[in-house]
């Protein structure tokens, strides 16, 4: 077993929990009597996060020198934080949520704070802190933008601001999947 295979076992377990929690809440979140489009859009965006993360992680399969306790911790922190975010979106009992709009705004600060932590963690990873590799400028820029809109999400409860943030995030996901689909498979060596 390679170090990559060993590490991805831990990551896959947490990603599976994240994905399962989201899938468990999708039906309830889309119930037409309780649905809030901003919340439902975030649910779909967060469904794509584990997929994109898993795909990007594949780029580290040929980099045994990359792995140490710091990089392992960083790699496992991503899905753990994603799980906490997902749990704030759909809760353990989604059928008990009467109004998803009210639920979203009650969880907004927690949700975006976790998103800000993901952005900060991305900045650390893309700067290649703790490993001997050049910083990834595009990744640093992307993470900085994510941190900016996360802070906006924490600070502003205004529904128009929240709508703008989720639209921007949705477009970001489309671009990310376009690059991941039609770009070369990244590899860290």
N, C-alpha and C positions, 0 to 999 in steps of 0.2 A: 504494500500500500504506500502510495506517495504521500508527501506532506499535504499536497493539494487535496487529494481524496480524503485524507483524515480531517482536514479543516472543513471541507464542504459538507461532511456529515453533520456537524454541529449547525452550520448555516442552514442546511436544507430542513432540519427539524424546526427551527424557528420560523423560517419562511413558510413552511407548511401550516404551522399554527396561525400565522398571519393571514394566509390565503383562506384557510378554513373559517376564521372568524368573519372575514369579509363576506364570503359566500353565504354564511349563515344569516347575515343581516341584509343581503341584497333584496330579497323579496319584500321584507317589511319596509325597507327604505324606499322602495318603489311603489308602495301602496298608494293609489291615487288619492285617497282621502286624507293622507297624512304627509305626502311627499312635499319636499322643498327642493327645488331644482339645484340650488347651490350645493346642498348637502349630497344629493344624488350624484352630482357631477364629481364631487370629491370622492365618493365611494368608488366610482369607476376609475378615477385617476389613481386611487390607492390600490385598485386591483392590478393596475399595470406596473406599479413600483416593484413588487417582488419578481415579476417576470423580467423586467429590465435589469434589476440587480443580479439575478441569477445569470443572465446572459453576459453581462459585463464581467462578472466574476470569472467566467471561463478564460478570459484573457490572462489570468494569473496562473494557469495550469503548467506553464513551462518555466516558472520562475522560482525554483526552490530557494534561491538566495534572498528572495523578497520576504520570506516568512520568518517572523520572530514573535515574541509574545505581544509586542505592541501592534504589529500588523494583524495578528490573529484577533486581538481584542477589538480593533477597529472593524474588522470584517464581521464579527459576530454582533457588534453594537448596532450596525445598520438594521438588520432584520428585527432585533429586539426593540428598537425605537419605532420601527414601522408597526410592529405589533401593538405597542402602546397607543400609537396614533389611530390605528384601525379600531381598537377597543373603544377609544373615545368617540369615534364616528358611529359605530353600530351597537355598542354596549353588549353586555352578556345576555340581556333579555330584550332584543329589539322589538319583540311583539308588545312589550309594555310601553313603548314610546308612543305617546298620543299625537305629538306634533314634532316632526323632524326639524322644522325651522327653529322652534324653541330649544330643542335639544342641541342643534348645531351652535346656536349662540351661547348656550350655557357651557359648552365644551370648547368654544372658539379659542380662548387663550391657551388652554392646555394643548390643543391640537396644533396650533401654530408655534407654540414654544417647542414642542417636539420636532416640528418641521425645521425650526431655526437650529436646533441641536443637530439634526441631520445635515443641514447646510454647513454648519461649522465643522462637523466630522468630515464632510466631503472636502472642505478646504484643507484640512490636515492631510487627508489621503492624497488629493491632487497635488499638494505641495511636496509629496513624497517625503514627509517628515519621518525620520528614523530609518530611511533606506537610502542607498546611494543611487539615486536616479534623478534626472532633471524634472523640475516641476512641470505639470501639465497645464498650460496657460488657459486653454479652452475650458477645461474642467474647473479651474479656479474661478474663471469669469462666470460660468454657469452657476456654480455654488454661491457666488457672491450675489447674483441676481435672486437666487432662491432665498438667501438670507434676507435680502431687502424686502421681498414680498411677504416673507414670514413675519417680519417685524411690523409691516403694515397690517397684516391680519391680526396680530396681537393688539395693536394700538387702536385700530378703527373697527367699531361695531357696525358702522353704516352699511346697510345692505347693498348700496351701489358700489362701495369700495370692495365689499366681499365678492360681489358679482364680477368686478373687474379682475380681482385676484384669481378667482377660479377659472375665468376665461383665459387669462394669461397662462395659468398652470396647465390647462387643457391643451393650449397651443404648444406649450413647451413639451408636453408628452408626445404630441403628434410629431414634432421635429425630432425628438429623441428617438422615437421608434423608426422614423424615416432613416435617420443616420445609422441606427443599429441594424436595420433591415438591408439597406442598400450600400452602406459603407463597409470597409474591410473589417474583419473580425480582429479586434484589438488584441495585442499580445504584449505582455510585459516580460522583458528578458533581462 
